[in-house]
Amino acid sequence: MEQARKVACVYLISFAYGVDKVFWYKFRSYENDPYNTEDNFGIVHSDLTPKPAYCAYKTMMTFCPSGSTRPELEVSGDIYKAHWTRPDGKVIWAVWNSKGDSGLRQLSYIGSLIFYDFMGNKLRNVYKGKYYITSGVLYVVGSKDLRVH
């Protein structure tokens, strides 16, 4: 599952720094040799069924499809925030902690937002604006400004 948490981070940082194309090393896991440490690097299994990382990749591509603006990245300590505009005009934020779980953090924003985890699951605002910021991307749809406290 850690690979699934990292895949969007790698792509979004790369895009923010001007990289136009990113290719995941070993797209397909061969999973044959328990002594080969690279046999499990792919985001799909040897039979081409999706691993969790593939679902996280698909989620990232849903939120940052072709034609989106280049992500702008802000880094504050361990907290990373990237934002961009999709072709449909919606502003998307991606927030994550490079060191893992930072616990509940207050998010300040204006308007009504929709939150999704790194696997594309819609989240409810059960903590009145507070969310767990982890190494998996938290996607926020619909605000031109987002602050993490």
KAMO-V932496 format. One record per residue. N is the residue number from 1. RES is the residue in three letters. NEAR is the number of other C-alpha atoms within 8 Angstrom. Layout:
n=N res=RES near=NEAR
n=N res=RES near=NEAR
//
This chain:
n=1 res=MET near=6
n=2 res=GLU near=5
n=3 res=GLN near=8
n=4 res=ALA near=16
n=5 res=ARG near=14
n=6 res=LYS near=10
n=7 res=VAL near=11
n=8 res=ALA near=13
n=9 res=CYS near=11
n=10 res=VAL near=8
n=11 res=TYR near=9
n=12 res=LEU near=10
n=13 res=ILE near=9
n=14 res=SER near=11
n=15 res=PHE near=12
n=16 res=ALA near=12
n=17 res=TYR near=6
n=18 res=GLY near=7
n=19 res=VAL near=8
n=20 res=ASP near=6
n=21 res=LYS near=5
n=22 res=VAL near=7
n=23 res=PHE near=4
n=24 res=TRP near=6
n=25 res=TYR near=6
n=26 res=LYS near=8
n=27 res=PHE near=9
n=28 res=ARG near=11
n=29 res=SER near=13
n=30 res=TYR near=10
n=31 res=GLU near=9
n=32 res=ASN near=5
n=33 res=ASP near=7
n=34 res=PRO near=7
n=35 res=TYR near=4
n=36 res=ASN near=6
n=37 res=THR near=6
n=38 res=GLU near=5
n=39 res=ASP near=12
n=40 res=ASN near=8
n=41 res=PHE near=10
n=42 res=GLY near=13
n=43 res=ILE near=13
n=44 res=VAL near=14
n=45 res=HIS near=13
n=46 res=SER near=9
n=47 res=ASP near=5
n=48 res=LEU near=7
n=49 res=THR near=7
n=50 res=PRO near=10
n=51 res=LYS near=9
n=52 res=PRO near=11
n=53 res=ALA near=14
n=54 res=TYR near=11
n=55 res=CYS near=12
n=56 res=ALA near=15
n=57 res=TYR near=11
n=58 res=LYS near=8
n=59 res=THR near=11
n=60 res=MET near=10
n=61 res=MET near=8
n=62 res=THR near=7
n=63 res=PHE near=9
n=64 res=CYS near=10
n=65 res=PRO near=9
n=66 res=SER near=5
n=67 res=GLY near=6
n=68 res=SER near=10
n=69 res=THR near=8
n=70 res=ARG near=8
n=71 res=PRO near=10
n=72 res=GLU near=8
n=73 res=LEU near=10
n=74 res=GLU near=7
n=75 res=VAL near=8
n=76 res=SER near=6
n=77 res=GLY near=5
n=78 res=ASP near=8
n=79 res=ILE near=10
n=80 res=TYR near=14
n=81 res=LYS near=11
n=82 res=ALA near=13
n=83 res=HIS near=11
n=84 res=TRP near=13
n=85 res=THR near=11
n=86 res=ARG near=14
n=87 res=PRO near=10
n=88 res=ASP near=5
n=89 res=GLY near=6
n=90 res=LYS near=9
n=91 res=VAL near=12
n=92 res=ILE near=15
n=93 res=TRP near=14
n=94 res=ALA near=12
n=95 res=VAL near=12
n=96 res=TRP near=14
n=97 res=ASN near=14
n=98 res=SER near=9
n=99 res=LYS near=8
n=100 res=GLY near=8
n=101 res=ASP near=9
n=102 res=SER near=10
n=103 res=GLY near=8
n=104 res=LEU near=8
n=105 res=ARG near=11
n=106 res=GLN near=9
n=107 res=LEU near=11
n=108 res=SER near=9
n=109 res=TYR near=8
n=110 res=ILE near=7
n=111 res=GLY near=6
n=112 res=SER near=6
n=113 res=LEU near=8
n=114 res=ILE near=9
n=115 res=PHE near=12
n=116 res=TYR near=12
n=117 res=ASP near=12
n=118 res=PHE near=15
n=119 res=MET near=10
n=120 res=GLY near=9
n=121 res=ASN near=7
n=122 res=LYS near=8
n=123 res=LEU near=8
n=124 res=ARG near=5
n=125 res=ASN near=9
n=126 res=VAL near=6
n=127 res=TYR near=6
n=128 res=LYS near=5
n=129 res=GLY near=9
n=130 res=LYS near=11
n=131 res=TYR near=11
n=132 res=TYR near=9
n=133 res=ILE near=16
n=134 res=THR near=14
n=135 res=SER near=12
n=136 res=GLY near=13
n=137 res=VAL near=14
n=138 res=LEU near=14
n=139 res=TYR near=13
n=140 res=VAL near=12
n=141 res=VAL near=11
n=142 res=GLY near=11
n=143 res=SER near=14
n=144 res=LYS near=5
n=145 res=ASP near=6
n=146 res=LEU near=10
n=147 res=ARG near=7
n=148 res=VAL near=7
n=149 res=HIS near=6
//
